[in-house]
Amino acid sequence: MDQIQHKFIQVDDGVKLHVAEIGSGPSVVLFLHGFPEIWYSWRHQMIAVAKAGYRAIAPDYRGYGLSDPPPEPQKANFADFITDVLAVLDALSIPKVFLVGKDFGASVVYYFAILHKERVTAIATLGVPFRPPGPPPHYKLLPEGFYVTRWKEPGRAEADFGRFDSKTVVRNIYIMFSRSEMPIANENQEIMDLVEPSTPLPSWMTEEDFATYGALYEKSGFETALQVPYRATGGSSNLQDPKIEVPALFIMGEKDYVFKFPETEDYIRSGRIKDFVPDLEIKYIPEGSHFVQEQFPDEVNQLLLSFLSSHG
């Protein structure tokens, strides 16, 4: 991990974004994290692609990790994150890039590829399939205790998280999101209470890993993380008939709880997703959870490197 370098890039509104980087090849792979993650969640993939001759870059979004918070966190949205990706590429003089994203980072990748396709060679995403702009149709089919519904409610997650230190919050969410069941609380239960204090860590994570996450969320807090992705607008709702026209790879862990969202598995397996992403290759990892890139790094690295080499 010591070979990964760190720098800060200042974008137009004065926010300084933290960027982790390794490798010096002419082809660049930019990794975008999800929640409750930071650049560190891509550590295995960054080292692997750098060893294969690529330059790997992973920023922390504004308000996450070591990056500055937005000037008004309660007004942050997906469009800000898309603009920040463009600013990072421009600041580093990168004309074209492979984009890799997971969780809501996949959504940032999708819309960047639509809005700035001239800057994108190909994309790879994990865990969250592309859907057209608008409220996800499955949310209305889920009960009030669904974690996204709870976290959209101003103040509720803040009060729930505030009972614990940052490391414990991240630990609980990692444990919840590592399961194959959707996190849904009972009427008189909070989301953090879905994890018993004695529940062990996922076997593929160490206490040192969680200490890293906890320290960085202690620094950033959860204000921006609750705004984007849970409370913000998509920022791309005015797109008409959006299609992703670059080559794409989608990796799905078959034990990922997202697979249990209503209609999601059929949407992916039936190929309806290809109505919007025509040049799409789909790969499944049978025992993969929502954190498949950390759980099975060798398998994910192999899929990524094969895809990168075929579109280099």
C-alpha positions in Angstrom: 0.0 0.0 0.0 3.0 2.3 0.5 3.5 2.7 -3.2 0.2 4.4 -3.6 0.7 8.2 -3.8 -1.6 10.9 -2.6 -2.3 14.4 -3.9 -5.0 17.1 -3.8 -6.7 18.8 -6.8 -8.6 22.0 -6.4 -11.7 22.3 -8.5 -13.6 25.4 -9.6 -15.6 26.2 -6.4 -12.4 25.9 -4.3 -13.0 22.4 -3.0 -9.8 20.3 -2.8 -10.3 16.7 -3.8 -8.1 14.0 -2.5 -6.8 11.6 -5.2 -4.9 8.3 -4.7 -2.7 7.2 -7.6 -0.4 4.4 -8.6 1.3 3.4 -11.9 2.5 5.4 -14.8 1.2 3.7 -17.9 -0.3 5.7 -20.8 -3.8 4.2 -20.3 -5.6 5.5 -17.2 -8.2 3.7 -15.1 -10.2 5.9 -12.7 -12.1 4.2 -9.9 -15.2 5.7 -8.2 -16.3 4.4 -4.8 -19.7 3.9 -3.2 -21.0 4.2 0.4 -19.7 3.6 3.0 -16.5 3.5 1.1 -13.6 5.8 0.1 -10.7 5.5 -2.4 -9.3 2.7 -0.1 -12.0 0.2 -1.2 -10.3 0.0 -4.6 -6.8 -0.8 -3.1 -6.7 -4.3 -4.5 -7.7 -3.3 -8.0 -5.4 -0.2 -8.1 -2.4 -2.3 -7.4 -3.4 -5.0 -9.9 -4.0 -2.6 -12.8 -0.8 -0.7 -12.1 1.2 -3.9 -12.2 -0.4 -4.6 -15.5 0.9 -1.3 -16.9 -2.0 1.1 -16.3 -2.1 4.3 -14.3 -4.7 3.9 -11.6 -6.5 6.9 -10.0 -9.1 6.9 -7.2 -10.5 10.1 -5.8 -12.5 10.6 -2.7 -15.7 12.5 -3.6 -16.2 15.9 -2.1 -17.4 15.5 1.4 -15.9 12.0 1.6 -12.5 10.8 3.0 -9.8 13.3 2.8 -11.6 15.6 0.3 -13.0 18.9 1.4 -16.8 19.1 2.1 -18.9 21.0 -0.5 -19.6 24.6 0.4 -23.2 23.7 1.1 -23.4 20.0 1.8 -27.2 19.9 2.0 -27.3 21.1 -1.7 -24.8 18.6 -3.1 -26.0 16.4 -5.9 -24.8 13.8 -8.4 -24.1 16.5 -11.0 -21.4 17.9 -8.6 -19.7 14.5 -8.6 -19.8 14.2 -12.4 -18.3 17.7 -12.7 -15.6 16.8 -10.3 -14.6 13.7 -12.3 -14.2 16.0 -15.3 -12.2 18.4 -13.3 -9.8 15.6 -12.1 -9.2 14.5 -15.7 -8.6 18.0 -16.8 -6.2 18.8 -13.9 -4.2 15.7 -14.6 -4.3 16.3 -18.4 -6.0 12.9 -19.1 -7.8 13.1 -22.5 -9.6 9.7 -22.2 -10.1 7.2 -19.4 -11.4 3.8 -18.4 -14.0 4.4 -15.7 -14.8 1.8 -13.0 -17.5 2.4 -10.4 -19.3 0.5 -7.7 -22.6 1.1 -5.8 -23.7 4.7 -6.4 -20.3 5.3 -8.0 -21.7 3.2 -10.9 -24.3 5.8 -11.4 -21.6 8.5 -11.6 -19.8 6.4 -14.2 -23.0 5.9 -16.2 -23.9 9.5 -16.4 -20.4 10.7 -17.0 -20.2 8.2 -19.9 -23.4 9.7 -21.4 -22.6 13.4 -20.9 -18.9 13.2 -21.7 -18.5 10.1 -23.9 -15.6 11.6 -25.8 -13.6 11.3 -22.6 -14.4 7.7 -22.0 -12.8 4.6 -23.5 -14.9 2.0 -21.7 -16.7 1.5 -18.4 -16.9 -1.2 -15.8 -19.4 -1.2 -13.0 -20.2 -3.3 -10.0 -23.4 -4.0 -8.1 -25.8 -1.4 -9.4 -27.1 -1.7 -13.0 -27.9 1.3 -15.2 -31.5 2.5 -15.1 -33.0 5.6 -16.9 -33.3 8.8 -14.9 -36.1 9.1 -12.3 -37.0 7.5 -9.0 -36.1 3.8 -9.0 -39.4 1.9 -9.6 -38.7 -0.7 -7.0 -38.6 1.7 -4.1 -42.4 2.1 -4.0 -42.7 -1.7 -3.6 -40.6 -1.8 -0.4 -41.7 -1.2 3.2 -41.2 2.0 5.3 -38.3 0.3 7.1 -36.2 0.0 4.0 -32.8 1.6 4.7 -32.9 4.0 1.7 -36.3 5.3 2.8 -35.1 5.8 6.4 -31.9 7.5 5.3 -33.8 9.9 3.0 -35.6 11.3 6.1 -33.7 14.4 7.3 -32.4 13.9 10.8 -33.3 10.2 11.2 -30.0 8.7 10.1 -28.0 11.4 11.8 -29.7 10.5 15.1 -29.2 6.8 14.5 -25.6 7.1 13.5 -24.9 9.6 16.3 -25.3 6.9 19.0 -22.0 5.3 17.8 -18.5 6.4 16.7 -17.7 6.6 13.0 -15.8 3.3 13.0 -18.8 1.4 14.5 -21.2 3.0 11.9 -19.0 1.9 9.0 -18.6 -1.5 10.6 -22.3 -2.0 11.0 -23.1 -0.9 7.4 -20.4 -3.2 6.0 -21.9 -6.1 7.9 -25.4 -5.2 6.8 -24.5 -4.7 3.2 -22.4 -7.9 3.1 -25.5 -9.9 3.7 -27.8 -11.2 0.9 -30.9 -9.8 2.6 -32.0 -6.2 2.0 -31.6 -4.1 5.2 -35.2 -3.4 6.4 -35.9 -2.4 10.0 -39.1 -3.0 11.9 -41.4 0.0 12.7 -39.9 0.7 16.1 -36.3 -0.2 15.2 -33.5 1.9 13.7 -31.2 0.7 10.9 -28.1 0.5 13.1 -30.0 -1.9 15.4 -30.1 -4.5 12.6 -26.5 -5.4 13.6 -25.8 -6.9 17.0 -22.6 -5.6 18.6 -21.2 -9.2 18.8 -21.6 -9.8 15.0 -18.2 -10.6 13.6 -16.6 -8.7 10.7 -16.8 -10.2 7.2 -13.9 -12.7 6.9 -12.3 -10.7 4.1 -11.9 -7.5 6.1 -9.5 -6.8 8.9 -9.6 -4.6 11.9 -6.9 -2.4 10.3 -9.2 -2.0 7.2 -12.0 -0.8 9.4 -9.8 1.5 11.3 -8.8 3.2 8.1 -12.5 3.7 7.1 -13.4 4.8 10.6 -10.7 7.4 10.8 -11.6 8.9 7.5 -15.3 9.1 8.2 -14.4 10.6 11.6 -12.8 13.3 9.6 -15.5 13.8 7.0 -18.6 12.9 8.9 -21.7 11.5 7.2 -23.4 14.8 6.1 -22.4 14.7 2.4 -22.7 10.9 2.3 -26.3 11.0 3.4 -27.0 13.8 0.9 -25.4 12.0 -2.0 -26.6 9.4 -2.8 -29.6 9.2 -0.6 -31.3 12.6 -0.6 -29.9 14.3 -3.7 -31.5 14.5 -7.1 -29.9 12.7 -9.9 -28.9 15.8 -11.8 -29.6 14.1 -15.1 -33.4 13.9 -15.2 -33.5 16.1 -18.3 -31.8 13.5 -20.5 -33.9 12.1 -23.2 -33.6 8.4 -24.2 -30.2 8.0 -22.5 -28.0 5.3 -23.8 -24.4 4.3 -23.0 -22.5 4.0 -26.2 -19.1 2.9 -25.0 -18.1 -0.7 -24.3 -19.3 -1.8 -20.8 -18.7 -4.5 -18.3 -21.1 -5.2 -15.4 -20.0 -7.4 -12.5 -22.7 -8.7 -10.1 -22.2 -10.8 -7.0 -25.1 -13.2 -6.9 -25.3 -12.8 -3.1 -25.5 -9.0 -3.4 -28.5 -7.7 -1.5 -29.2 -5.3 -4.5 -30.1 -8.4 -6.5 -33.1 -8.8 -4.2 -34.5 -5.4 -5.0 -37.9 -5.9 -6.8 -37.5 -6.6 -10.5 -33.7 -6.1 -10.4 -32.6 -9.7 -11.1 -35.0 -10.1 -14.0 -34.0 -6.7 -15.4 -30.3 -7.9 -15.5 -30.7 -11.6 -16.4 -33.3 -11.0 -19.1 -31.0 -8.6 -20.9 -33.5 -5.6 -20.7 -30.6 -3.6 -19.3 -29.0 -3.9 -22.8 -31.8 -1.7 -24.1 -29.8 1.2 -22.5 -26.3 -0.3 -22.6 -26.1 -2.1 -25.9 -22.4 -3.1 -25.8 -22.6 -4.7 -22.4 -20.8 -7.8 -21.0 -22.3 -9.2 -17.8 -20.3 -11.4 -15.4 -21.6 -13.0 -12.2 -19.6 -14.0 -9.2 -21.7 -16.7 -7.5 -20.8 -16.1 -3.8 -20.1 -12.4 -4.3 -21.6 -9.8 -1.9 -22.1 -6.1 -2.4 -18.4 -5.7 -1.7 -17.3 -8.2 -4.2 -14.1 -6.2 -5.2 -12.9 -6.6 -1.6 -14.3 -10.0 -1.0 -13.0 -11.6 -4.2 -10.3 -9.3 -5.4 -8.5 -11.8 -7.6 -11.6 -12.7 -9.5 -12.6 -9.1 -10.0 -9.1 -8.1 -11.0 -9.0 -10.8 -13.6 -12.3 -9.7 -15.1 -11.2 -6.1 -15.1 -7.8 -6.7 -16.7 -9.3 -9.0 -19.4 -11.9 -6.3 -20.2 -9.3 -3.5 -20.2 -6.9 -5.4 -22.5 -9.7 -6.2 -25.0 -10.6 -2.5 -25.2 -7.2 -0.9 -24.8 
